């Protein structure tokens, strides 16, 4: 009998919810017209897209005209950062060195090709910023500035209060971009009453298919075309829209918020139980995830160094457990984590990210403890 695998890597990607699969099946049969066509099938597809744009806008409390559909969070973040420099006059970006790799590489590109000044805030050993340092940088000169700080760190789960950072940015006339890819579906938003100019979302992080995402751009900011061609997405992003992906993304997001309190409660229970079991069975472990102000779905654990510790993710995989031991955003290969290297300058051992879904169970967390005991027996 094949042992059932345990999937604790939901921060990397999530499976489709059964309801989303059913939605996709039904939509495939009835919705196939090109949204740019003027005939009945095309008009139906256009109406479908705008209906789901309105649904997402309602959930986030923003205008439909402020939402642009993209292919993923990486595209959304590239869109924002490059547009801010090319069409909004930004000359300086304030960020940290623990942002997602798509932002870090875009910062490097903007510095090299657009002479954008990039300034990095310090973070502590749990990935937390110092708002006093941010304020000092904001008031240090009058250079047009964009603050770009992710809401939920994808590796360690540390959270930033976007309202607080947004208010500080506005006070000093800076724009604020928050990479909210790990937050959408797992935090509540009121964009009309939040001082944030740009946020991004990616469907596959909240139980919808890969290949769809969105970016929110406050109506006061006017982006220039990012992809040239047709008039799709109000002449900003050309190309025939991913009809099924947009619909499924909207449908899944509504499911997430319809069951928000229940899901968050389950995630918090799972994380607390798992952490308690880990601390009991392996008292010399450390945690890269802060105890407070962290995502309920992410727990990053620092395992001590031992011979072969770099092989721990592979060992766990062989035992039927799916986790992340680094960043999996480059050609499907695991790379050394720039996040862990930044918060642990004397980095020793192996950091493992466990990330949960509301349909994981306490029994699964207990099974994972047994798998870890087997893999670590005599090693730590």
Secondary structure, 3 states (H helix, E strand, C coil): CCCCCEECECCCCCCCCHHHHHHHHHHHHHCCCCCCCCCHHHHHHHHHHHHHHHHHHHHHCCCHHHEEEECCHHHHHHHHHHHHHHHCCCCEEEEECCCCHHHHHHHHHHHHHHCCEEEEECECCCCCECHHHHHHHHCCCCCCEEEECCCECCCCCEECCHHHHHHHHHHCCCEEEECCCCCECCECCCHHHCCCCEEEEEHHHCCCCCCCEEEEECCCCCCCCCECCCCHHHHCECCCCCHHHHHHHHHHHHHHHHCHHHHHHHHHHHHHHHHHHHHHHCCCCEECCCCCCECCCEEEEEECCCCCHHHHHHHHHHCCEECECCEEEECCEEECCHHHHHHCCCCCCEEEEEECCCCCCHHHHHHHHHHHHHHHCCCC
